[in-house]
Every structure is written in C-alpha cells, then in structure tokens.
Amino acid sequence: MCKVILMVSGGADSAFLAHYLPAAAPGLDYRVLHVNHGLRGQASEADQAFVLKLCAELSLPCTLRRADLTGQGNLEQAGRRIRYAAAVELAGPDGMIITAHTLNDRVETFLSRVIHGAGLDTLVGMGYEGSVDGVPLLRPLLGLSHQEITAELRRRKIPWREDLSNNDTRYDRAFIRHRLIPLLEQRNPDFLHTCARTLNALAADNAYIEQATPEPLFTRYLKKATRQAMLELAPDARLTQQHLQDITEHALDPDFSVHLPGGIEIRNHQHKLFFCKAKPPRRAQVKTKAASPKKVQPRRKTPGKAKPRPQNGTLHDKGKQAFWDILLGPDAPALLEEHNPNPALDKAKTH
C-alpha cells in the first residue's frame, strides 16, 4: 500500500485536511508530516504539540522534523524546500504527497505573479495535481476557500492554530491576503471563485498553446537552469519574464552577457553558459608614503596564443566558487551547436 503523506502545519486548512481526507477516503496508509521551523519560539513549539495531539486523536502516525534556517536568505523559499524534501523522503518512490492548499492560496499566488511579472505558463499557477521530484502531489482542497473551511471547522467545533506572522503586510503574501483581495471583493464579492474560473480558462489556453507550439527543449532547459541558478546564488532576487526572454533569445550569441537581479551575471563563454556573482569594484588604495621609483624590466613576449585576462565579475573568479558551470545536461554541447551554427565548428568536424 502506498504511503500518503499529509503535510500538516496546525493551521485551519491543514487541520481540516487531517480530519477530512482519511474520513472521505479511508483504507489508505495516511501519515502526517509536521516540520518545525523554529522561527516563532514558543509558538512554534505549541504548533508542534497541537499537531501531535491532533494525530493522537485521529490515530494517524506523525513524523516530526526540525528545520535549521540559519543563514538562509529567503526564509519562505528555504522552508518550502526543506518541507518538500522531507515529504519526498517520507513518501518514498511509490508514495504521494497531499497539501492543504486552498482557493485562497491559488489566487494569492496568481496575484503575486501579476505584481512581479510572469508568463502565461507561470500565471496559471498551481493545479489539483503536480509532482515533487517525481513524487505525485495532490491538492484536494483547491476548490474550497479558507473562509468556507474555517466555517466548517467552527460548525464541527474543531480547533486549529493561528500563525500571527501571516498578518505582517510588509510581506507580499500577507499584503495580498489582507489588503488587496478585500479591496477587490468590494467590487466583486465572489472574486475568489471568479478568479479561479479565469485561471481554469488560462490553464486550458496554455495547454492548447503548448500542444500546438511546443517550446524547444533547449529553451525549457535554459529557463529551468536560470531559475535554479538564481535560487542558489541569489535566493532573494526576483526574475522577471523580460529577463528570461532576453536570456532565451540571446544566450547563444558569442558575446552575450547580462546582469540579473542580486548582482548575478550570466554570460556565454566558449559556447558554455556561466552564472557568476559579479565582483564589486576595488577601492582605490591611498599611498601614505612616496615609494622610490624602481626600474621595471619589460617582460619578454613568447610566441603563442595569449590567455584571456580576467576581468571583474567574469568567469575567472578564484573566490568562494563564485561561478558554476551549467551545461544543461550531458547533451548540452550538441544542443549548443544545434542552436548556434558555427562554421568554424563545422569545419573542425570534417578534419
């Protein structure tokens, strides 16, 4: 029997999931996963205790994990990576992961991407089905709003935990939830469901476009590699659709180089794409004492090809591995040659 991992934080949505799903679909090997990020002190410990008690009442096995987010730039992204990595490990190759994402989460994600810019495939956002590292991921509550869920919990007198940090409108998600959506609901009280119908239509359009005009494999690899590189080198930076468009259109130009958010530079060097952290300009050194002039003997030039001189922010950074080579998989050289015809390379192949 495959393992079904329920990701439960203790909030209203996940508490409802733990009560609802095993009762609605009995006979499966349900297991609860709770990850304690330890970001809210005693409140985080109280969340953990609540989930343990909930699982004991529902006779559900519970796995606890603690996440160390020390030194992580973007805590939200880092926490998400840790949670899903733990869920994938617990599910195993034949299991599945269930999250408590609701209609509110879907709409909030959509509005966040509208604010910061995104293409059609990204705007569509989350669906009922997905996957994480090859493990199926299901979101059975995606058609229900958070308000509908809390109303049902109150009716059944089921408790849940509140995360007060979700009310901090300095962060995008809280601003959209507490400021933007209520404003839109003044114009359309049923905005959440209206937006969901729009997203369903966009998803259908996107599926048709992808089927009719499939994106080249190289372009998909390049976009994925760019996003992964930014997560590793500058997790707080935000890539726009314009950045991705510039990269996919010009990355194979011999002298291509562009600066991305977070002080990251991407460039084409000898038919390979590199990401690196650009070095800050050196400060001018102030001489406190006049140095006595010395004779400098000119260096004798030796015949042969000159080595390229390292420049600030280039691939030759000898610091803390400031760049890393992404070859887009073992077939990269063939892909590069296929999309960047080079007469010199063709001539070399014939000899």
C-alpha positions as CSV (number, residue, x, y, z in Angstrom):
1,M,0.0,0.0,0.0
2,C,1.4,3.4,-1.0
3,K,2.1,5.9,1.7
4,V,0.0,9.1,1.7
5,I,1.9,12.0,3.3
6,L,-0.4,14.7,4.8
7,M,1.6,17.9,5.3
8,V,0.1,19.5,8.4
9,S,1.2,22.7,10.0
10,G,-1.6,23.0,12.5
11,G,-3.4,25.9,10.8
12,A,-7.0,25.8,9.9
13,D,-6.6,24.4,6.3
14,S,-4.2,21.5,7.3
15,A,-6.3,20.7,10.4
16,F,-9.3,20.3,8.2
17,L,-7.3,18.2,5.8
18,A,-6.3,15.8,8.6
19,H,-9.9,15.4,9.7
20,Y,-11.5,15.3,6.3
21,L,-9.4,13.2,3.9
22,P,-8.9,10.0,6.0
23,A,-12.7,10.0,6.6
24,A,-13.6,10.8,3.0
25,A,-11.1,8.2,1.5
26,P,-10.5,5.5,4.2
27,G,-8.2,2.5,3.8
28,L,-5.0,4.3,2.8
29,D,-1.7,4.4,4.6
30,Y,-2.0,8.0,5.9
31,R,1.0,9.6,7.6
32,V,1.3,13.2,8.9
33,L,4.4,15.2,8.4
34,H,5.0,18.3,10.5
35,V,8.1,20.5,10.1
36,N,9.0,22.8,13.0
37,H,10.9,25.8,11.5
38,G,11.5,27.2,15.0
39,L,11.1,30.8,13.7
40,R,8.4,31.8,16.3
41,G,9.9,30.4,19.5
42,Q,7.3,29.1,21.9
43,A,4.6,29.5,19.3
44,S,6.4,27.0,17.0
45,E,6.6,24.5,19.9
46,A,2.9,25.0,20.6
47,D,2.2,24.2,16.9
48,Q,4.1,21.0,17.2
49,A,2.4,20.0,20.4
50,F,-1.0,20.7,18.7
51,V,-0.2,18.5,15.7
52,L,0.9,15.7,17.9
53,K,-2.3,15.8,19.9
54,L,-4.4,16.0,16.7
55,C,-2.7,12.9,15.3
56,A,-3.2,11.0,18.5
57,E,-6.9,11.9,18.5
58,L,-7.2,10.8,14.8
59,S,-4.9,7.7,15.2
60,L,-2.6,9.0,12.5
61,P,1.1,8.3,12.6
62,C,3.1,11.5,12.8
63,T,6.6,12.3,11.8
64,L,8.3,15.5,13.2
65,R,11.2,17.3,11.6
66,R,13.1,20.4,12.7
67,A,14.4,22.8,10.1
68,D,17.5,24.8,10.6
69,L,17.1,28.1,8.6
70,T,20.2,29.7,10.0
71,G,21.9,31.8,7.3
72,Q,19.2,31.2,4.7
73,G,18.5,34.3,2.6
74,N,14.8,33.8,1.7
75,L,13.3,32.0,4.7
76,E,10.0,31.3,2.9
77,Q,11.7,29.6,0.0
78,A,14.2,27.8,2.2
79,G,11.4,26.5,4.5
80,R,9.4,25.2,1.5
81,R,12.4,23.4,0.1
82,I,13.1,21.7,3.4
83,R,9.4,20.7,3.9
84,Y,9.1,19.2,0.4
85,A,12.4,17.4,0.7
86,A,11.2,15.8,3.9
87,A,7.9,14.8,2.3
88,V,9.6,13.2,-0.7
89,E,11.9,11.2,1.6
90,L,9.0,10.0,3.8
91,A,6.7,9.2,0.8
92,G,9.3,7.1,-1.0
93,P,9.2,6.2,-4.7
94,D,5.7,4.7,-4.6
95,G,4.0,7.2,-2.2
96,M,2.2,10.5,-2.7
97,I,2.1,14.0,-1.0
98,I,-1.1,15.8,0.0
99,T,-1.1,19.5,0.8
100,A,-3.8,21.7,2.2
101,H,-3.6,24.5,-0.4
102,T,-6.9,26.2,-0.9
103,L,-8.6,28.5,-3.4
104,N,-7.1,31.5,-1.5
105,D,-3.6,30.1,-2.0
106,R,-4.2,29.8,-5.7
107,V,-5.5,33.3,-6.1
108,E,-2.8,34.8,-3.9
109,T,-0.1,33.1,-5.9
110,F,-1.6,34.4,-9.1
111,L,-1.8,38.0,-7.9
112,S,1.8,37.8,-6.6
113,R,3.0,36.8,-10.1
114,V,0.9,39.5,-11.7
115,I,2.6,42.1,-9.4
116,H,6.1,40.9,-10.2
117,G,5.6,39.8,-13.8
118,A,5.2,36.3,-15.3
119,G,4.4,34.4,-18.5
120,L,1.3,32.5,-19.2
121,D,2.7,29.2,-18.0
122,T,3.7,30.7,-14.7
123,L,0.5,32.8,-14.2
124,V,-1.6,29.6,-14.4
125,G,0.0,28.6,-11.1
126,M,-0.9,25.5,-9.0
127,G,-3.4,22.9,-10.0
128,Y,-5.1,20.0,-8.3
129,E,-2.2,17.7,-9.4
130,G,1.5,18.2,-9.6
131,S,4.7,16.4,-8.6
132,V,7.8,17.0,-6.4
133,D,11.0,15.2,-7.5
134,G,8.9,12.6,-9.3
135,V,6.5,12.0,-6.4
136,P,2.9,12.8,-7.1
137,L,1.5,15.8,-5.3
138,L,-2.3,16.4,-4.8
139,R,-4.2,19.5,-3.6
140,P,-7.7,18.2,-2.9
141,L,-8.8,21.5,-1.1
142,L,-8.0,23.8,-4.0
143,G,-11.7,24.4,-4.8
144,L,-12.5,25.5,-1.3
145,S,-11.9,28.9,0.2
146,H,-10.2,29.4,3.5
147,Q,-13.4,31.1,4.8
148,E,-15.5,28.0,3.8
149,I,-13.1,25.8,5.7
150,T,-13.0,27.8,8.9
151,A,-16.8,28.0,8.9
152,E,-17.0,24.2,8.7
153,L,-14.3,23.8,11.5
154,R,-16.4,26.2,13.7
155,R,-19.5,24.2,12.9
156,R,-17.8,21.0,14.0
157,K,-16.0,22.7,16.9
158,I,-12.6,21.6,15.6
159,P,-9.7,23.8,16.9
160,W,-6.7,25.0,14.9
161,R,-3.6,27.1,15.4
162,E,-3.2,30.7,14.1
163,D,0.2,32.0,12.8
164,L,0.2,35.7,13.7
165,S,3.2,36.3,11.4
166,N,0.8,35.8,8.5
167,N,-0.7,39.2,9.3
168,D,2.5,41.1,8.6
169,T,1.6,43.1,5.5
170,R,5.2,44.0,4.8
171,Y,5.4,40.7,3.1
172,D,3.7,40.1,-0.3
173,R,1.5,37.2,0.7
174,A,0.1,39.0,3.7
175,F,-0.4,42.3,1.8
176,I,-2.3,40.5,-0.9
177,R,-4.4,38.5,1.6
178,H,-5.3,41.3,4.0
179,R,-5.2,44.4,1.8
180,L,-5.6,43.6,-1.9
181,I,-8.1,40.8,-2.0
182,P,-10.6,42.6,0.4
183,L,-10.4,45.6,-1.9
184,L,-11.2,43.6,-5.0
185,E,-14.0,41.9,-3.1
186,Q,-15.6,45.3,-2.6
187,R,-16.1,45.3,-6.4
188,N,-16.9,41.6,-6.7
189,P,-17.9,39.8,-3.5
190,D,-17.3,36.5,-5.4
191,F,-13.8,37.5,-6.6
192,L,-12.0,34.3,-5.4
193,H,-14.3,32.0,-7.4
194,T,-14.3,34.4,-10.4
195,C,-10.6,34.4,-10.4
196,A,-10.5,30.6,-10.2
197,R,-12.7,30.4,-13.3
198,T,-10.3,32.7,-15.1
199,L,-7.3,30.6,-14.0
200,N,-9.0,27.5,-15.3
201,A,-9.5,29.2,-18.7
202,L,-5.9,30.3,-18.8
203,A,-4.7,26.8,-17.9
204,A,-6.8,25.4,-20.8
205,D,-5.4,28.0,-23.2
206,N,-1.8,27.3,-22.0
207,A,-2.3,23.6,-22.5
208,Y,-3.5,24.2,-26.1
209,I,-0.6,26.5,-26.9
210,E,1.9,24.1,-25.5
211,Q,0.4,21.3,-27.6
212,A,0.2,23.4,-30.8
213,T,3.6,25.1,-30.5
214,P,5.8,23.1,-28.2
215,E,8.7,25.0,-26.7
216,P,12.1,23.8,-27.8
217,L,13.8,21.5,-25.4
218,F,16.8,23.8,-25.2
219,T,14.6,26.8,-24.2
220,R,12.9,24.8,-21.4
221,Y,16.3,23.6,-20.1
222,L,17.6,27.2,-20.1
223,K,14.7,28.7,-18.2
224,K,14.9,25.9,-15.6
225,A,18.6,26.3,-15.2
226,T,18.3,30.0,-14.9
227,R,15.7,29.8,-12.1
228,Q,17.8,27.1,-10.3
229,A,20.9,29.3,-10.6
230,M,19.2,32.3,-9.1
231,L,17.8,30.2,-6.2
232,E,21.3,29.0,-5.4
233,L,23.2,32.3,-5.9
234,A,20.6,35.0,-5.0
235,P,17.5,33.5,-3.4
236,D,16.0,36.9,-2.5
237,A,16.3,38.2,-6.1
238,R,13.3,38.2,-8.4
239,L,13.5,37.2,-12.1
240,T,11.0,38.9,-14.4
241,Q,9.6,37.5,-17.6
242,Q,11.7,40.1,-19.5
243,H,14.9,38.7,-18.0
244,L,14.0,35.1,-19.1
245,Q,13.1,36.4,-22.6
246,D,16.4,38.2,-23.0
247,I,18.3,35.1,-21.9
248,T,16.5,32.6,-24.1
249,E,16.7,34.9,-27.2
250,H,20.3,36.0,-26.9
251,A,22.2,33.5,-24.6
252,L,23.8,31.7,-27.5
253,D,25.3,34.9,-29.0
254,P,29.1,34.6,-28.8
255,D,29.5,37.8,-26.7
256,F,26.2,37.5,-24.7
257,S,26.4,38.9,-21.2
258,V,23.6,40.3,-19.0
259,H,23.3,41.4,-15.3
260,L,20.5,39.9,-13.4
261,P,18.9,41.0,-10.0
262,G,21.0,40.2,-6.9
263,G,24.3,41.1,-8.5
264,I,24.4,38.0,-10.8
265,E,25.9,37.9,-14.2
266,I,25.2,35.4,-16.9
267,R,27.5,35.1,-20.0
268,N,28.4,32.9,-22.9
269,H,32.0,31.9,-22.7
270,Q,33.3,29.5,-25.4
271,H,29.8,28.1,-26.1
272,K,29.1,27.4,-22.4
273,L,26.8,29.4,-20.2
274,F,28.0,30.6,-16.8
275,F,26.4,32.3,-13.9
276,C,28.6,34.2,-11.5
277,K,28.4,36.8,-8.8
278,A,29.9,40.0,-10.1
279,K,32.7,41.3,-8.0
280,P,32.4,44.8,-6.5
281,P,34.8,47.4,-7.9
282,R,38.1,47.6,-6.0
283,R,38.6,50.6,-3.7
284,A,41.5,52.8,-4.7
285,Q,44.4,52.4,-2.3
286,V,45.8,55.5,-0.7
287,K,49.6,55.7,-0.5
288,T,50.8,57.0,2.7
289,K,54.5,57.2,1.7
290,A,56.0,58.0,-1.6
291,A,57.6,54.9,-3.0
292,S,61.1,55.1,-4.5
293,P,60.9,54.6,-8.3
294,K,62.1,51.2,-9.4
295,K,63.2,50.1,-12.8
296,V,60.9,47.6,-14.3
297,Q,62.3,45.2,-16.9
298,P,59.9,44.6,-19.7
299,R,58.6,41.0,-19.9
300,R,59.7,39.1,-23.0
301,K,56.8,38.0,-25.1
302,T,56.7,34.4,-26.0
303,P,55.0,33.3,-29.2
304,G,51.7,31.6,-29.0
305,K,48.1,32.4,-28.2
306,A,47.6,35.0,-25.4
307,K,45.5,33.9,-22.4
308,P,42.3,35.9,-21.8
309,R,42.9,38.4,-18.9
310,P,40.4,38.0,-16.0
311,Q,38.1,41.0,-15.6
312,N,35.9,42.0,-12.7
313,G,32.8,39.8,-12.4
314,T,34.0,37.3,-15.1
315,L,34.3,33.6,-15.0
316,H,37.8,33.7,-13.6
317,D,36.8,34.5,-10.0
318,K,39.0,32.5,-7.7
319,G,37.0,33.3,-4.6
320,K,34.3,31.2,-2.9
321,Q,33.3,29.3,-6.1
322,A,31.5,32.5,-7.3
323,F,30.5,30.9,-10.5
324,W,29.4,27.4,-11.6
325,D,29.1,25.9,-15.0
326,I,25.7,24.8,-16.1
327,L,26.0,22.6,-19.1
328,L,22.3,21.8,-19.2
329,G,22.9,18.1,-19.0
330,P,25.1,15.7,-20.9
331,D,23.6,16.7,-24.3
332,A,24.5,20.4,-23.9
333,P,27.3,20.5,-26.5
334,A,25.1,19.1,-29.1
335,L,22.2,21.4,-28.2
336,L,24.5,24.4,-28.3
337,E,25.8,23.5,-31.7
338,E,22.3,22.8,-33.0
339,H,21.0,26.2,-31.9
340,N,24.2,28.2,-32.6
341,P,25.6,27.1,-36.0
342,N,29.3,27.9,-36.2
343,P,31.2,27.4,-39.5
344,A,34.4,27.0,-37.6
345,L,33.0,24.1,-35.6
346,D,31.6,22.5,-38.8
347,K,35.0,22.8,-40.4
348,A,36.8,21.3,-37.4
349,K,34.4,18.3,-37.6
350,T,35.5,17.5,-41.1
351,H,39.2,17.1,-40.2
